[in-house]
């Protein structure tokens, strides 16, 4: 999705609570060989996961026509008015952060909770209509820069059992289906992630943490999924031109609930999708957010050397959706270490 295709960011509020932590320093990830499982698309916007369940794919949030100004912690900018004739795009609700332009990589840790979702299913219980995603990625530089969602897809079960888990996925704009790692990640653990532009023709997502292998918890130090973009897609290790929204890569960090695109026209869901009682990122007994981002760093190659910097002054542009009809049930905030260390949940109560 290019910059001129979207003229506005429509804003919602989600629950965020910050805590204090110290960013850890790690060496850049090495490039492993491609070992991935293709998750074939069954119907438009629907894929079959490694657990055999059909899931709703995420729809890419808009590439920013301009980035919001940096805001102090706990003080998000006021929502801009929607343009004339604006219609909900079908992405579902999301909250996240964009970087300043000119960065090609992002890494850190995220806590993936158990028992932290209540989402809608199809009437036959054969397809998860709403799906929670925790992911990074970004937008290639230039007018033709493509979008990437790379991270974790929550399972269809939210009871704390072995089936309550997360798949590692990679979604590239314009391609059918998703790429994914074969083994799913155990919930209630902090996992390490890294998304890097290895070359103009290779994007790499890596993650480490405990995965389920034959009903056993096994430490996976190097789960990975890669994609081969075209040169015109605007990805480069340098991050493009630093500070240029036109020619710089923007990396992102997001939490979302994917919903069917058909809900934009369905007579029932058109007026209820944003208040259907669903949630992702908190438990049934509390709205305290449990998806916890920590130790965030962004990177770019300068003079042939990969340089990593704290997200504290770079990942400060907030994006969230929607801003109607009642923002009082969803709150946005930060903390003393925002955006390096904070928690997120989405609630459509």
ChimeraX attribute file (.defattr): number of C-alpha atoms within 10 A of each C-alpha:
attribute: neighborCount
match mode: 1-to-1
recipient: residues
	/A:1	19
	/A:2	19
	/A:3	19
	/A:4	11
	/A:5	12
	/A:6	13
	/A:7	15
	/A:8	16
	/A:9	24
	/A:10	19
	/A:11	24
	/A:12	23
	/A:13	26
	/A:14	26
	/A:15	22
	/A:16	24
	/A:17	21
	/A:18	23
	/A:19	16
	/A:20	13
	/A:21	13
	/A:22	11
	/A:23	18
	/A:24	12
	/A:25	13
	/A:26	10
	/A:27	8
	/A:28	14
	/A:29	17
	/A:30	10
	/A:31	16
	/A:32	13
	/A:33	9
	/A:34	11
	/A:35	13
	/A:36	17
	/A:37	16
	/A:38	17
	/A:39	21
	/A:40	14
	/A:41	18
	/A:42	13
	/A:43	12
	/A:44	12
	/A:45	18
	/A:46	22
	/A:47	22
	/A:48	20
	/A:49	23
	/A:50	18
	/A:51	14
	/A:52	10
	/A:53	15
	/A:54	20
	/A:55	28
	/A:56	24
	/A:57	27
	/A:58	24
	/A:59	20
	/A:60	19
	/A:61	24
	/A:62	20
	/A:63	24
	/A:64	21
	/A:65	16
	/A:66	12
	/A:67	18
	/A:68	16
	/A:69	11
	/A:70	16
	/A:71	13
	/A:72	14
	/A:73	16
	/A:74	16
	/A:75	11
	/A:76	19
	/A:77	15
	/A:78	8
	/A:79	16
	/A:80	11
	/A:81	12
	/A:82	14
	/A:83	11
	/A:84	6
	/A:85	5
	/A:86	11
	/A:87	9
	/A:88	14
	/A:89	13
	/A:90	20
	/A:91	21
	/A:92	24
	/A:93	25
	/A:94	24
	/A:95	25
	/A:96	23
	/A:97	20
	/A:98	24
	/A:99	24
	/A:100	25
	/A:101	25
	/A:102	26
	/A:103	33
	/A:104	32
	/A:105	33
	/A:106	28
	/A:107	27
	/A:108	23
	/A:109	21
	/A:110	23
	/A:111	18
	/A:112	23
	/A:113	26
	/A:114	25
	/A:115	19
	/A:116	29
	/A:117	26
	/A:118	22
	/A:119	22
	/A:120	18
	/A:121	15
	/A:122	10
	/A:123	9
	/A:124	6
	/A:125	11
	/A:126	12
	/A:127	18
	/A:128	21
	/A:129	21
	/A:130	25
	/A:131	26
	/A:132	30
	/A:133	26
	/A:134	28
	/A:135	24
	/A:136	26
	/A:137	29
	/A:138	28
	/A:139	29
	/A:140	32
	/A:141	30
	/A:142	21
	/A:143	17
	/A:144	15
	/A:145	25
	/A:146	23
	/A:147	26
	/A:148	22
	/A:149	26
	/A:150	32
	/A:151	27
	/A:152	24
	/A:153	26
	/A:154	26
	/A:155	24
	/A:156	26
	/A:157	17
	/A:158	20
	/A:159	13
	/A:160	15
	/A:161	12
	/A:162	18
	/A:163	18
	/A:164	21
	/A:165	28
	/A:166	25
	/A:167	22
	/A:168	27
	/A:169	27
	/A:170	29
	/A:171	22
	/A:172	19
	/A:173	18
	/A:174	10
	/A:175	8
	/A:176	17
	/A:177	22
	/A:178	23
	/A:179	22
	/A:180	27
	/A:181	21
	/A:182	22
	/A:183	21
	/A:184	26
	/A:185	33
	/A:186	27
	/A:187	26
	/A:188	17
	/A:189	14
	/A:190	19
	/A:191	19
	/A:192	18
	/A:193	25
	/A:194	24
	/A:195	29
	/A:196	26
	/A:197	26
	/A:198	20
	/A:199	16
	/A:200	17
	/A:201	17
	/A:202	17
	/A:203	25
	/A:204	24
	/A:205	27
	/A:206	24
	/A:207	25
	/A:208	18
	/A:209	20
	/A:210	20
	/A:211	24
	/A:212	19
	/A:213	14
	/A:214	8
	/A:215	9
	/A:216	11
	/A:217	14
	/A:218	15
	/A:219	14
	/A:220	15
	/A:221	14
	/A:222	17
	/A:223	22
	/A:224	26
	/A:225	25
	/A:226	25
	/A:227	17
	/A:228	12
	/A:229	19
	/A:230	12
	/A:231	12
	/A:232	15
	/A:233	19
	/A:234	23
	/A:235	31
	/A:236	26
	/A:237	25
	/A:238	26
	/A:239	26
	/A:240	25
	/A:241	16
	/A:242	16
	/A:243	16
	/A:244	15
	/A:245	21
	/A:246	19
	/A:247	19
	/A:248	26
	/A:249	33
	/A:250	31
	/A:251	29
	/A:252	25
	/A:253	24
	/A:254	23
	/A:255	25
	/A:256	27
	/A:257	29
	/A:258	25
	/A:259	26
	/A:260	23
	/A:261	19
	/A:262	12
	/A:263	19
	/A:264	19
	/A:265	12
	/A:266	11
	/A:267	10
	/A:268	10
	/A:269	15
	/A:270	14
	/A:271	14
	/A:272	13
	/A:273	18
	/A:274	20
	/A:275	15
	/A:276	14
	/A:277	13
	/A:278	17
	/A:279	24
	/A:280	30
	/A:281	29
	/A:282	24
	/A:283	19
	/A:284	13
	/A:285	7
	/A:286	9
	/A:287	17
	/A:288	16
	/A:289	23
	/A:290	25
	/A:291	25
	/A:292	21
	/A:293	24
	/A:294	27
	/A:295	21
	/A:296	26
	/A:297	24
	/A:298	25
	/A:299	25
	/A:300	25
	/A:301	19
	/A:302	11
	/A:303	8
	/A:304	9
	/A:305	10
	/A:306	15
	/A:307	17
	/A:308	20
	/A:309	15
	/A:310	20
	/A:311	26
	/A:312	17
	/A:313	14
	/A:314	20
	/A:315	26
	/A:316	23
	/A:317	20
	/A:318	23
	/A:319	27
	/A:320	22
	/A:321	22
	/A:322	21
	/A:323	21
	/A:324	12
	/A:325	11
	/A:326	12
	/A:327	14
	/A:328	11
	/A:329	13
	/A:330	17
	/A:331	16
	/A:332	20
	/A:333	19
	/A:334	23
	/A:335	18
	/A:336	15
	/A:337	18
	/A:338	24
	/A:339	26
	/A:340	27
	/A:341	25
	/A:342	25
	/A:343	25
	/A:344	26
	/A:345	28
	/A:346	28
	/A:347	25
	/A:348	19
	/A:349	11
